[in-house]
Amino acid sequence: QVQLVESGGGLVQPGGSLRLSCVAFGSIFSTYNMGWYRQAPGKQRELVADVTGGGSTNYADSVKGRFTISRDNAKNTVYLQMNNLKPEDTAVYYCNLHHPLIPRYDYWGQGTQVTVSS
């Protein structure tokens, strides 16, 4: 069984920064993709950023240049550094871990709230 535990959310003013962390517990392999999704009220969950086991990254257009995803395989941890936050970044952020070739190996964290407001 795999468990994902997120931390780092909170309230920040526009232009501010936050760093989200997600630790994976269980049988994890470095080949898994790790990523962050978000869901704002009344909207569908969307990909924010993800990183492959090899370190290739992918970002939503809305966060390019502001957010940076990274992973530490030794710690089974993925990070999301969020800079220059905007009110439209307000959402619940979810960590995801999945195997790139085996769909049933797909895990989600419980979510952490990020609110950008003055």
All heavy atoms as an XYZ file, in Angstrom:
912
protein
N       0.839     -1.181      0.000
C       0.000      0.000      0.000
C       0.883      1.243      0.000
O       1.908      1.295      0.683
C      -0.901      0.006      1.236
C      -1.934      1.118      1.253
C      -2.995      0.940      0.192
O      -3.145     -0.151     -0.385
N      -3.730      1.986     -0.090
N       0.469      2.238     -0.751
C       1.214      3.484     -0.864
C       0.395      4.606     -0.245
O      -0.813      4.707     -0.465
C       1.520      3.814     -2.333
C       2.159      5.191     -2.453
C       2.436      2.747     -2.937
N       1.048      5.443      0.521
C       0.395      6.606      1.116
C       1.204      7.847      0.774
O       2.433      7.843      0.874
C       0.295      6.454      2.631
C      -0.430      7.603      3.310
C      -0.497      7.452      4.821
O       0.167      6.597      5.399
N      -1.298      8.279      5.463
N       0.490      8.901      0.378
C       1.121     10.172      0.050
C       0.697     11.204      1.082
O      -0.498     11.356      1.351
C       0.711     10.646     -1.341
C       0.998      9.694     -2.503
C       0.508     10.289     -3.823
C       2.484      9.376     -2.580
N       1.658     11.906      1.652
C       1.370     12.910      2.678
C       1.914     14.253      2.206
O       3.125     14.403      2.017
C       2.000     12.523      4.028
C       1.702     13.591      5.062
C       1.466     11.163      4.481
N       1.000     15.197      2.046
C       1.364     16.528      1.551
C       1.494     17.506      2.710
O       0.848     17.358      3.747
C       0.306     17.044      0.580
C       0.102     16.184     -0.637
C      -1.363     15.918     -0.914
O      -2.151     15.930      0.042
O      -1.722     15.688     -2.076
N       2.270     18.552      2.479
C       2.388     19.634      3.459
C       2.832     20.896      2.726
O       3.292     20.835      1.582
C       3.397     19.272      4.549
O       4.681     19.062      4.004
N       2.668     22.038      3.410
C       3.184     23.290      2.875
C       2.148     24.262      2.360
O       2.496     25.378      1.963
N       0.891     23.881      2.341
C      -0.126     24.809      1.880
C      -0.382     25.910      2.900
O       0.156     25.893      4.007
N      -1.202     26.882      2.504
C      -1.536     27.961      3.417
C      -2.053     29.175      2.691
O      -2.415     29.114      1.511
N      -2.086     30.284      3.424
C      -2.560     31.560      2.906
C      -1.360     32.446      2.603
O      -0.461     32.602      3.452
C      -3.469     32.235      3.938
C      -3.921     33.662      3.632
C      -4.796     33.690      2.385
C      -4.658     34.240      4.831
N      -1.347     33.020      1.414
C      -0.241     33.889      1.007
C      -0.792     35.049      0.198
O      -1.826     34.907     -0.476
C       0.807     33.085      0.210
C       0.224     32.558     -1.095
C       2.064     33.881     -0.038
N      -0.123     36.168      0.260
C      -0.542     37.332     -0.516
C      -0.098     37.189     -1.970
O       0.873     36.484     -2.268
C       0.055     38.604      0.080
C      -0.494     38.958      1.442
C       0.018     40.299      1.945
O       1.011     40.822      1.459
N      -0.684     40.863      2.923
N      -0.793     37.854     -2.872
C      -0.350     37.840     -4.278
C       1.103     38.283     -4.396
O       1.531     39.230     -3.733
C      -1.300     38.836     -4.939
C      -2.535     38.791     -4.100
C      -2.054     38.609     -2.691
N       1.835     37.564     -5.238
C       3.264     37.825     -5.390
C       4.132     37.032     -4.446
O       5.366     37.017     -4.596
N       3.529     36.378     -3.497
C       4.276     35.595     -2.522
C       4.654     34.215     -3.020
O       4.390     33.856     -4.178
N       5.280     33.444     -2.130
C       5.769     32.110     -2.478
C       5.343     31.083     -1.440
O       5.151     31.406     -0.266
C       7.305     32.116     -2.566
O       7.771     32.995     -3.556
N       5.217     29.866     -1.905
C       4.980     28.711     -1.046
C       5.740     27.533     -1.627
O       5.959     27.468     -2.840
C       3.504     28.350     -0.961
C       2.586     29.192     -0.080
C       1.131     28.727     -0.262
C       2.989     29.113      1.380
N       6.073     26.579     -0.750
C       6.700     25.350     -1.200
C       5.896     24.166     -0.668
O       5.754     23.997      0.547
C       8.141     25.251     -0.705
C       8.919     24.076     -1.294
C      10.198     23.853     -0.531
N      11.139     22.984     -1.233
C      12.079     22.274     -0.625
N      12.203     22.325      0.681
N      12.904     21.521     -1.346
N       5.374     23.385     -1.581
C       4.639     22.177     -1.213
C       5.583     20.976     -1.225
O       6.490     20.893     -2.064
C       3.491     21.925     -2.181
C       2.481     23.051     -2.382
C       1.372     22.586     -3.328
C       1.907     23.522     -1.067
N       5.334     20.068     -0.297
C       6.101     18.821     -0.234
C       5.140     17.645     -0.192
O       4.046     17.757      0.351
C       6.988     18.783      1.015
O       7.914     19.844      1.030
N       5.565     16.543     -0.749
C       4.769     15.312     -0.729
C       5.708     14.139     -0.532
O       6.598     13.901     -1.353
C       3.988     15.167     -2.023
S       3.135     13.579     -2.193
N       5.492     13.428      0.573
C       6.300     12.248      0.869
C       5.481     11.004      0.577
O       4.317     10.912      0.977
C       6.749     12.239      2.341
C       7.623     11.026      2.625
C       7.488     13.521      2.680
N       6.092     10.055     -0.115
C       5.438      8.797     -0.445
C       5.938      7.700      0.478
O       7.146      7.500      0.621
C       5.706      8.420     -1.892
N       4.998      7.002      1.110
C       5.322      5.890      1.996
C       4.836      4.600      1.355
O       3.735      4.526      0.828
C       4.657      6.073      3.356
C       5.128      7.280      4.109
C       4.444      8.480      4.005
C       6.251      7.215      4.905
C       4.875      9.596      4.684
C       6.690      8.328      5.596
C       6.001      9.526      5.477
N       5.672      3.544      1.410
C       5.301      2.270      0.829
C       6.335      1.822     -0.189
O       7.457      2.319     -0.207
N       5.911      0.916     -1.030
C       6.819      0.367     -2.050
C       6.850      1.303     -3.249
O       5.976      1.274     -4.099
C       6.349     -1.031     -2.470
O       6.365     -1.918     -1.379
N       7.857      2.144     -3.252
C       7.988      3.160     -4.298
C       9.225      2.876     -5.131
O      10.265      2.521     -4.598
C       8.114      4.564     -3.682
C       6.957      4.815     -2.716
C       8.140      5.623     -4.765
C       5.611      4.768     -3.351
N       9.092      3.069     -6.422
C      10.223      2.918     -7.316
C      10.525      4.251     -7.978
O       9.621      5.029     -8.266
C       9.941      1.854     -8.376
C       9.702      0.490     -7.795
C       8.419      0.026     -7.573
C      10.764     -0.327     -7.464
C       8.199     -1.224     -7.035
C      10.553     -1.579     -6.924
C       9.262     -2.024     -6.708
N      11.796      4.483     -8.218
C      12.201      5.758     -8.802
C      11.674      5.938    -10.213
O      11.704      7.043    -10.744
C      13.726      5.881     -8.793
O      14.309      4.840     -9.559
N      11.180      4.852    -10.845
C      10.639      4.971    -12.197
C       9.240      5.579    -12.225
O       8.729      5.927    -13.280
C      10.579      3.599    -12.869
O       9.859      2.691    -12.026
C      11.989      3.062    -13.124
N       8.603      5.685    -11.059
C       7.261      6.279    -11.020
C       7.314      7.757    -11.380
O       8.250      8.467    -11.035
C       6.654      6.142     -9.624
C       6.052      4.793     -9.327
C       6.794      3.633     -9.412
C       4.736      4.678     -8.912
C       6.245      2.392     -9.125
C       4.176      3.454     -8.602
C       4.940      2.319     -8.713
O       4.388      1.104     -8.425
N       6.269      8.222    -12.044
C       6.094      9.650    -12.250
C       5.465     10.261    -10.997
O       4.605      9.644    -10.363
C       5.170      9.919    -13.443
C       5.795      9.521    -14.766
O       6.943      9.123    -14.819
N       5.020      9.618    -15.828
N       5.894     11.457    -10.674
C       5.314     12.166     -9.532
C       4.858     13.538    -10.009
O       5.511     14.142    -10.869
C       6.317     12.305     -8.389
C       6.870     10.978     -7.902
S       7.934     11.144     -6.445
C       6.696     11.341     -5.151
N       3.754     14.007     -9.447
C       3.258     15.278     -9.928
C       2.307     15.956     -8.975
O       1.953     15.412     -7.923
N       1.898     17.145     -9.367
C       0.946     17.953     -8.618
C      -0.216     18.343     -9.520
O       0.002     18.760    -10.665
C       1.608     19.219     -8.081
C       2.622     18.958     -7.012
C       3.967     18.788     -7.182
C       2.373     18.828     -5.616
N       4.580     18.555     -5.973
C       3.610     18.576     -4.990
C       1.225     18.895     -4.825
C       3.735     18.398     -3.613
C       1.338     18.720     -3.459
C       2.584     18.470     -2.865
N      -1.401     18.190     -8.978
C      -2.625     18.627     -9.630
C      -3.307     19.617     -8.700
O      -2.995     19.686     -7.515
C      -3.556     17.439     -9.892
C      -3.082     16.505    -10.970
C      -1.968     15.677    -10.774
C      -3.745     16.413    -12.188
C      -1.532     14.816    -11.760
C      -3.320     15.548    -13.188
C      -2.217     14.762    -12.959
O      -1.782     13.901    -13.941
N      -4.263     20.360     -9.233
C      -5.025     21.272     -8.383
C      -6.475     21.315     -8.846
O      -6.787     21.051    -10.012
C      -4.424     22.674     -8.388
C      -4.511     23.419     -9.714
C      -3.748     24.729     -9.630
N      -3.829     25.484    -10.888
C      -3.136     26.589    -11.122
N      -2.313     27.094    -10.186
N      -3.273     27.217    -12.275
N      -7.334     21.644     -7.891
C      -8.754     21.763     -8.180
C      -9.309     22.966     -7.451
O      -9.290     23.018     -6.217
C      -9.506     20.494     -7.775
C     -10.956     20.490     -8.214
C     -11.597     19.127     -8.089
O     -11.105     18.243     -7.379
N     -12.685     18.915     -8.789
N      -9.782     23.929     -8.231
C     -10.415     25.115     -7.680
C     -11.919     24.868     -7.570
O     -12.461     24.001     -8.272
C     -10.139     26.317     -8.579
N     -12.614     25.608     -6.705
C     -14.056     25.410     -6.546
C     -14.792     25.534     -7.874
O     -14.576     26.494     -8.627
C     -14.451     26.524     -5.585
C     -13.212     26.805     -4.807
C     -12.088     26.609     -5.774
N     -15.622     24.547     -8.179
C     -16.412     24.576     -9.394
C     -15.668     24.225    -10.658
O     -16.216     24.313    -11.762
N     -14.402     23.819    -10.524
C     -13.602     23.490    -11.691
C     -13.097     22.055    -11.612
O     -13.070     21.448    -10.545
C     -12.424     24.446    -11.829
C     -12.825     25.887    -12.113
C     -11.613     26.740    -12.397
C     -12.018     28.158    -12.753
N     -10.832     29.012    -13.061
N     -12.683     21.535    -12.766
C     -12.128     20.196    -12.794
C     -10.683     20.199    -12.292
O      -9.996     21.214    -12.347
C     -12.169     19.650    -14.225
C     -13.571     19.332    -14.722
C     -13.563     18.619    -16.060
O     -12.650     18.808    -16.865
N     -14.560     17.789    -16.292
N     -10.267     19.037    -11.817
C      -8.884     18.896    -11.402
C      -7.982     19.002    -12.634
O      -8.286     18.428    -13.689
C      -8.668     17.548    -10.707
C      -7.331     17.408    -10.033
C      -7.253     16.113     -9.234
N      -8.229     16.085     -8.148
C      -8.253     15.136     -7.220
N      -7.361     14.159     -7.228
N      -9.170     15.174     -6.270
N      -6.882     19.728    -12.497
C      -5.988     19.929    -13.623
C      -4.537     19.674    -13.215
O      -4.159     19.871    -12.056
C      -6.107     21.365    -14.171
C      -5.710     22.443    -13.195
C      -5.747     23.849    -13.782
O      -6.096     24.002    -14.957
O      -5.414     24.799    -13.044
N      -3.755     19.257    -14.210
C      -2.335     19.054    -13.970
C      -1.644     20.410    -13.788
O      -1.862     21.333    -14.566
C      -1.703     18.308    -15.149
C      -0.176     18.170    -15.111
C       0.251     17.222    -14.010
C       0.339     17.683    -16.470
N      -0.806     20.489    -12.758
C       0.024     21.668    -12.552
C       1.429     21.399    -13.104
O       1.957     22.164    -13.903
C       0.109     22.025    -11.059
C       1.043     23.204    -10.846
C      -1.283     22.324    -10.512
N       2.015     20.294    -12.642
C       3.367     19.933    -13.084
C       3.626     18.482    -12.735
O       3.064     17.966    -11.761
C       4.413     20.823    -12.419
N       4.469     17.826    -13.535
C       4.893     16.492    -13.162
C       6.338     16.263    -13.578
O       6.907     17.034    -14.355
C       3.975     15.390    -13.698
C       3.897     15.349    -15.213
O       4.742     15.973    -15.877
O       2.978     14.685    -15.735
N       6.920     15.216    -12.978
C       8.316     14.894    -13.240
C       8.444     13.384    -13.348
O       7.908     12.640    -12.524
C       9.240     15.482    -12.146
C       8.830     15.032    -10.753
C      10.700     15.167    -12.416
N       9.159     12.939    -14.372
C       9.341     11.503    -14.574
C      10.470     10.988    -13.684
O      11.208     11.774    -13.062
C       9.688     11.193    -16.028
O      10.989     11.725    -16.313
C       8.670     11.797    -16.988
N      10.608      9.673    -13.671
C      11.702      9.086    -12.914
C      13.060      9.544    -13.418
O      14.018      9.641    -12.642
N      13.127      9.869    -14.694
C      14.372     10.335    -15.281
C      14.623     11.819    -15.110
O      15.680     12.323    -15.502
N      13.634     12.509    -14.546
C      13.820     13.924    -14.262
C      13.222     14.882    -15.281
O      13.351     16.101    -15.136
N      12.548     14.363    -16.298
C      11.894     15.244    -17.259
C      10.663     15.872    -16.633
O       9.898     15.201    -15.941
C      11.494     14.450    -18.513
O      12.635     13.935    -19.155
N      10.486     17.156    -16.891
C       9.388     17.889    -16.267
C       8.400     18.401    -17.309
O       8.732     18.585    -18.481
C       9.912     19.080    -15.457
O      10.673     19.940    -16.316
C      10.788     18.611    -14.308
N       7.186     18.629    -16.819
C       6.114     19.136    -17.673
C       5.282     20.087    -16.822
O       4.987     19.782    -15.660
C       5.253     17.964    -18.158
C       4.085     18.412    -18.985
O       4.224     19.213    -19.899
N       2.907     17.897    -18.678
N       4.914     21.247    -17.390
C       4.170     22.256    -16.644
C       2.943     22.709    -17.412
O       2.948     22.795    -18.643
C       5.044     23.487    -16.395
C       6.230     23.252    -15.497
C       7.467     22.892    -16.030
C       6.117     23.388    -14.115
C       8.561     22.678    -15.205
C       7.201     23.177    -13.283
C       8.416     22.812    -13.833
O       9.499     22.595    -13.014
N       1.914     23.058    -16.669
C       0.784     23.744    -17.269
C       1.247     25.119    -17.724
O       2.094     25.753    -17.084
C      -0.346     23.882    -16.247
N       0.677     25.590    -18.819
C       1.090     26.893    -19.354
C       0.902     28.006    -18.323
O       1.694     28.953    -18.276
C       0.285     27.217    -20.614
C       0.702     26.376    -21.810
O       1.805     25.794    -21.768
O      -0.078     26.305    -22.772
N      -0.119     27.889    -17.509
C      -0.454     28.953    -16.563
C       0.581     29.113    -15.447
O       0.575     30.135    -14.756
C      -1.828     28.691    -15.940
O      -1.832     27.445    -15.274
N       1.448     28.118    -15.262
C       2.423     28.207    -14.165
C       3.862     28.230    -14.655
O       4.787     28.376    -13.841
C       2.240     27.047    -13.163
C       0.801     26.972    -12.670
C       2.673     25.717    -13.751
N       4.061     28.098    -15.940
C       5.432     28.103    -16.474
C       6.144     29.410    -16.104
O       5.582     30.488    -16.213
C       5.404     27.936    -17.991
C       5.116     26.526    -18.457
C       5.119     26.431    -19.979
C       4.830     25.000    -20.437
N       4.757     24.901    -21.912
N       7.390     29.257    -15.659
C       8.166     30.418    -15.255
C       7.930     30.854    -13.826
O       8.683     31.694    -13.306
N       6.912     30.300    -13.178
C       6.619     30.672    -11.794
C       6.779     29.484    -10.832
O       7.175     29.656     -9.686
C       5.187     31.221    -11.678
C       4.939     32.452    -12.520
C       3.558     33.065    -12.224
N       2.461     32.160    -12.541
C       1.550     31.744    -11.661
N       1.602     32.156    -10.399
N       0.565     30.924    -12.039
N       6.420     28.298    -11.290
C       6.478     27.098    -10.451
C       7.623     26.199    -10.908
O       7.933     26.129    -12.101
C       5.189     26.307    -10.550
C       3.977     26.970     -9.945
C       3.982     28.275     -9.513
C       2.793     26.237     -9.809
C       2.869     28.870     -8.953
C       1.665     26.801     -9.250
C       1.701     28.136     -8.835
N       8.211     25.502     -9.942
C       9.267     24.542    -10.241
C       9.006     23.250     -9.479
O       8.842     23.276     -8.255
C      10.646     25.089     -9.851
O      10.890     26.325    -10.532
C      11.742     24.085    -10.214
N       8.970     22.144    -10.216
C       8.795     20.832     -9.591
C      10.150     20.142     -9.510
O      10.991     20.279    -10.413
C       7.779     19.966    -10.371
C       7.416     18.712     -9.571
C       8.282     19.618    -11.765
C       6.238     17.937    -10.150
N      10.357     19.420     -8.423
C      11.592     18.658     -8.255
C      11.296     17.436     -7.399
O      10.268     17.378     -6.733
C      12.685     19.522     -7.611
O      12.279     19.964     -6.331
N      12.190     16.471     -7.454
C      11.999     15.258     -6.665
C      13.323     14.804     -6.071
O      14.379     15.053     -6.637
C      11.374     14.142     -7.514
C      12.235     13.652     -8.661
C      11.462     12.697     -9.566
N      11.212     11.412     -8.921
C      10.362     10.488     -9.409
N       9.689     10.748    -10.530
N      10.195      9.344     -8.789
N      13.203     14.141     -4.935
C      14.347     13.545     -4.266
C      14.018     12.072     -4.105
O      13.262     11.699     -3.204
C      14.583     14.228     -2.915
C      15.826     13.723     -2.206
O      16.264     12.589     -2.482
O      16.347     14.443     -1.340
N      14.562     11.239     -4.984
C      14.209      9.820     -4.956
C      14.678      9.130     -3.675
O      14.047      8.179     -3.216
C      14.804      9.114     -6.173
C      14.116      9.510     -7.471
O      12.938      9.880     -7.460
N      14.837      9.446     -8.565
N      15.765      9.599     -3.113
C      16.262      8.992     -1.878
C      15.281      9.191     -0.726
O      15.225      8.374      0.198
C      17.618      9.568     -1.516
N      14.515     10.268     -0.806
C      13.540     10.584      0.245
C      12.112     10.301     -0.187
O      11.173     10.592      0.557
C      13.669     12.047      0.649
C      15.017     12.413      1.263
C      15.049     13.887      1.653
C      16.391     14.247      2.301
N      16.444     15.691      2.680
N      11.919      9.759     -1.405
C      10.568      9.522     -1.930
C       9.706     10.776     -1.816
O       8.538     10.711     -1.416
C       9.894      8.354     -1.203
C      10.462      7.009     -1.603
O      11.096      6.879     -2.645
N      10.246      6.009     -0.779
N      10.269     11.893     -2.173
C       9.603     13.178     -1.977
C       9.597     13.986     -3.273
O      10.589     13.994     -4.006
C      10.299     13.985     -0.870
O      10.275     13.229      0.346
C       9.610     15.317     -0.638
N       8.464     14.648     -3.499
C       8.355     15.581     -4.610
C       7.996     16.945     -4.046
O       7.245     17.051     -3.075
C       7.316     15.114     -5.656
C       5.918     15.036     -5.051
C       7.334     15.996     -6.882
N       8.559     17.977     -4.633
C       8.352     19.351     -4.173
C       7.731     20.187     -5.295
O       7.921     19.911     -6.468
C       9.687     19.989     -3.766
C      10.463     19.211     -2.744
C      11.486     18.350     -3.132
C      10.198     19.342     -1.385
C      12.216     17.629     -2.205
C      10.918     18.623     -0.449
C      11.921     17.765     -0.864
O      12.645     17.057      0.074
N       7.033     21.227     -4.884
C       6.537     22.220     -5.831
C       6.829     23.589     -5.247
O       6.197     23.998     -4.275
C       5.040     22.059     -6.096
C       4.481     22.981     -7.169
C       5.036     22.582     -8.543
C       2.954     22.938     -7.192
N       7.800     24.270     -5.824
C       8.117     25.636     -5.425
C       7.252     26.572     -6.252
O       7.311     26.552     -7.488
C       9.598     25.932     -5.670
C      10.007     27.352     -5.327
C       9.891     27.663     -3.848
O      10.281     26.854     -3.006
N       9.358     28.831     -3.529
N       6.450     27.363     -5.570
C       5.512     28.266     -6.236
C       5.889     29.697     -5.925
O       5.849     30.106     -4.746
C       4.081     27.968     -5.774
C       3.676     26.512     -5.977
S       1.945     26.189     -5.554
C       1.978     26.477     -3.790
N       6.270     30.437     -6.944
C       6.642     31.844     -6.795
C       5.669     32.737     -7.538
O       4.941     32.283     -8.426
C       8.055     32.065     -7.332
C       9.103     31.279     -6.579
O       8.983     31.038     -5.368
N      10.151     30.871     -7.282
N       5.671     33.998     -7.177
C       4.798     34.982     -7.825
C       3.363     34.462     -7.901
O       2.732     34.476     -8.969
C       5.331     35.320     -9.222
C       4.619     36.500     -9.841
O       4.015     37.317     -9.145
N       4.664     36.600    -11.157
N       2.860     34.038     -6.782
C       1.519     33.446     -6.752
C       0.449     34.473     -7.076
O       0.577     35.668     -6.732
C       1.260     32.822     -5.385
C       1.937     31.455     -5.198
C       2.085     31.124     -3.717
C       1.148     30.373     -5.904
N      -0.594     33.996     -7.734
C      -1.703     34.845     -8.158
C      -2.993     34.322     -7.537
O      -3.090     33.133     -7.200
C      -1.816     34.810     -9.681
C      -0.553     35.235    -10.414
C      -0.715     35.097    -11.925
C       0.556     35.515    -12.659
N       0.403     35.390    -14.130
N      -4.008     35.180     -7.415
C      -5.281     34.714     -6.848
C      -5.846     33.511     -7.601
O      -6.475     32.642     -6.976
C      -6.184     35.943     -6.982
C      -5.233     37.102     -6.903
C      -3.996     36.635     -7.613
N      -5.616     33.434     -8.892
C      -6.140     32.313     -9.677
C      -5.413     31.001     -9.395
O      -5.819     29.944     -9.895
C      -6.105     32.621    -11.178
C      -4.768     33.098    -11.690
C      -4.680     34.617    -11.774
O      -5.167     35.293    -10.837
O      -4.112     35.111    -12.778
N      -4.340     31.039     -8.611
C      -3.672     29.815     -8.174
C      -4.357     29.187     -6.966
O      -3.993     28.072     -6.546
C      -2.207     30.085     -7.823
C      -1.378     30.530     -9.015
O      -1.535     29.926    -10.099
O      -0.578     31.481     -8.865
N      -5.332     29.880     -6.411
C      -6.058     29.358     -5.256
C      -6.771     28.066     -5.615
O      -7.541     28.012     -6.581
C      -7.072     30.390     -4.751
O      -6.371     31.539     -4.285
C      -7.927     29.812     -3.630
N      -6.486     27.020     -4.861
C      -7.057     25.698     -5.139
C      -6.592     24.718     -4.070
O      -5.709     25.045     -3.260
C      -6.619     25.193     -6.516
N      -7.167     23.542     -4.105
C      -6.619     22.426     -3.342
C      -5.602     21.729     -4.246
O      -5.921     21.371     -5.387
C      -7.711     21.443     -2.898
C      -7.080     20.260     -2.146
C      -8.736     22.146     -2.016
N      -4.421     21.540     -3.741
C      -3.340     20.927     -4.504
C      -3.160     19.476     -4.053
O      -3.053     19.199     -2.860
C      -2.049     21.708     -4.311
C      -2.019     22.993     -5.103
C      -2.848     24.058     -4.771
C      -1.186     23.141     -6.215
C      -2.863     25.228     -5.507
C      -1.172     24.319     -6.959
C      -2.015     25.351     -6.603
O      -2.015     26.520     -7.338
N      -3.120     18.588     -5.035
C      -3.025     17.157     -4.769
C      -1.728     16.597     -5.341
O      -1.358     16.881     -6.487
C      -4.189     16.405     -5.408
C      -5.543     16.769     -4.854
C      -6.301     17.792     -5.420
C      -6.080     16.079     -3.765
C      -7.553     18.129     -4.920
C      -7.322     16.399     -3.259
C      -8.052     17.430     -3.841
O      -9.286     17.752     -3.338
N      -1.091     15.771     -4.558
C       0.084     15.049     -5.016
C      -0.357     13.750     -5.697
O      -1.314     13.104     -5.260
C       0.965     14.727     -3.805
S       2.442     13.781     -4.153
N       0.333     13.382     -6.748
C       0.033     12.150     -7.475
C       1.308     11.368     -7.744
O       2.354     11.940     -8.046
C      -0.655     12.473     -8.787
C      -0.868     11.237     -9.657
O      -0.112     10.969    -10.589
N      -1.888     10.467     -9.332
N       1.175     10.064     -7.616
C       2.276      9.151     -7.925
C       1.710      8.062     -8.806
O       0.699      7.451     -8.460
C       2.823      8.552     -6.631
C       3.856      7.438     -6.735
C       5.197      7.980     -7.164
C       3.998      6.706     -5.401
N       2.314      7.807     -9.946
C       1.797      6.740    -10.785
C       2.900      6.120    -11.625
O       3.896      6.767    -11.953
C       0.661      7.238    -11.697
C       1.091      8.194    -12.771
N       1.197      9.553    -12.559
C       1.465      7.985    -14.057
C       1.593     10.137    -13.681
N       1.765      9.213    -14.599
N       2.660      4.849    -11.952
C       3.588      4.136    -12.822
C       3.268      4.529    -14.258
O       2.107      4.542    -14.656
C       3.439      2.639    -12.626
C       4.551      1.848    -13.239
N       4.650      1.643    -14.596
C       5.624      1.221    -12.684
C       5.730      0.935    -14.860
N       6.327      0.652    -13.723
N       4.265      4.838    -15.056
C       3.997      5.317    -16.428
C       3.388      4.266    -17.351
O       2.803      4.641    -18.374
C       5.379      5.755    -16.913
C       6.350      5.007    -16.075
C       5.701      4.858    -14.735
N       3.474      2.983    -16.991
C       2.995      1.939    -17.901
C       1.905      1.059    -17.295
O       1.258      0.311    -18.020
C       4.166      1.059    -18.345
C       5.293      1.768    -19.106
C       6.425      0.792    -19.407
C       4.773      2.383    -20.391
N       1.687      1.131    -15.992
C       0.711      0.262    -15.327
C      -0.342      1.129    -14.664
O      -0.119      1.667    -13.583
C       1.400     -0.641    -14.286
C       2.565     -1.400    -14.945
C       0.392     -1.606    -13.686
C       3.378     -2.230    -13.965
N      -1.506      1.311    -15.297
C      -2.521      2.266    -14.803
C      -3.002      2.019    -13.374
O      -3.376      2.965    -12.687
C      -3.667      2.088    -15.801
C      -3.012      1.596    -17.043
C      -1.895      0.719    -16.575
N      -3.027      0.772    -12.927
C      -3.570      0.521    -11.591
C      -2.648      1.047    -10.494
O      -3.060      1.185     -9.344
C      -3.829     -0.964    -11.376
C      -2.593     -1.847    -11.314
C      -2.996     -3.298    -11.051
N      -1.867     -4.203    -10.928
C      -1.329     -4.834    -11.954
N      -1.812     -4.635    -13.175
N      -0.321     -5.664    -11.768
N      -1.435      1.330    -10.810
C      -0.518      1.919     -9.835
C      -0.627      3.447     -9.934
O       0.205      4.111    -10.551
C       0.912      1.460    -10.062
C       1.129     -0.017     -9.844
C       2.023     -0.729    -10.635
C       0.437     -0.705     -8.860
C       2.221     -2.080    -10.444
C       0.624     -2.059     -8.659
C       1.522     -2.743     -9.462
O       1.714     -4.081     -9.270
N      -1.667      3.962     -9.312
C      -2.000      5.386     -9.401
C      -2.490      5.823     -8.034
O      -3.536      5.338     -7.574
C      -3.071      5.615    -10.465
C      -3.347      7.081    -10.721
O      -2.557      7.927    -10.267
O      -4.350      7.382    -11.389
N      -1.755      6.725     -7.391
C      -2.048      7.079     -6.000
C      -2.172      8.588     -5.842
O      -1.502      9.360     -6.533
C      -0.921      6.559     -5.086
C      -0.626      5.084     -5.276
C       0.433      4.670     -6.086
C      -1.424      4.114     -4.670
C       0.690      3.320     -6.276
C      -1.159      2.759     -4.859
C      -0.108      2.378     -5.661
O       0.149      1.045     -5.846
N      -3.032      8.985     -4.871
C      -3.297     10.404     -4.634
C      -3.135     10.731     -3.165
O      -3.454      9.924     -2.288
C      -4.714     10.757     -5.067
C      -4.922     10.675     -6.542
C      -5.323      9.580     -7.263
C      -4.735     11.725     -7.486
N      -5.386      9.903     -8.592
C      -5.041     11.200     -8.760
C      -4.345     13.068     -7.385
C      -4.957     11.982     -9.922
C      -4.263     13.826     -8.537
C      -4.570     13.289     -9.788
N      -2.682     11.966     -2.919
C      -2.662     12.472     -1.567
C      -4.015     13.033     -1.180
O      -4.949     13.063     -1.991
N      -4.109     13.504      0.059
C      -5.390     13.993      0.579
C      -5.659     15.435      0.171
O      -6.788     15.916      0.294
C      -5.407     13.875      2.110
C      -4.676     14.982      2.853
C      -3.169     14.836      2.816
O      -2.610     13.891      2.266
N      -2.484     15.802      3.422
N      -4.661     16.125     -0.318
C      -4.829     17.505     -0.755
C      -4.413     18.508      0.298
O      -4.554     18.266      1.499
N      -3.900     19.648     -0.165
C      -3.537     20.740      0.733
C      -4.024     22.050      0.110
O      -3.875     22.273     -1.092
C      -2.010     20.761      0.990
O      -1.700     21.775      1.947
C      -1.208     21.020     -0.275
N      -4.632     22.876      0.933
C      -5.243     24.113      0.447
C      -4.188     25.202      0.270
O      -3.377     25.457      1.170
C      -6.308     24.595      1.427
C      -6.962     25.921      1.049
C      -7.855     25.804     -0.164
O      -8.660     24.867     -0.272
N      -7.730     26.749     -1.097
N      -4.239     25.836     -0.889
C      -3.430     27.023     -1.162
C      -4.385     28.166     -1.472
O      -5.209     28.062     -2.383
C      -2.467     26.797     -2.346
C      -1.790     28.100     -2.744
C      -1.423     25.749     -1.988
N      -4.285     29.239     -0.703
C      -5.135     30.403     -0.901
C      -4.256     31.626     -1.110
O      -3.398     31.933     -0.285
C      -6.051     30.623      0.305
O      -6.847     29.451      0.524
C      -6.969     31.815      0.075
N      -4.487     32.293     -2.238
C      -3.725     33.499     -2.566
C      -4.697     34.678     -2.509
O      -5.594     34.793     -3.337
C      -3.079     33.399     -3.953
C      -2.206     34.631     -4.212
C      -2.267     32.124     -4.077
N      -4.496     35.518     -1.513
C      -5.433     36.615     -1.285
C      -4.766     37.712     -0.474
O      -3.922     37.441      0.380
C      -6.673     36.101     -0.559
O      -7.542     37.176     -0.242
N      -5.181     38.938     -0.750
C      -4.672     40.059      0.033
C      -5.612     40.371      1.196
O      -5.354     41.286      1.984
C      -4.503     41.286     -0.865
O      -5.718     41.594     -1.529
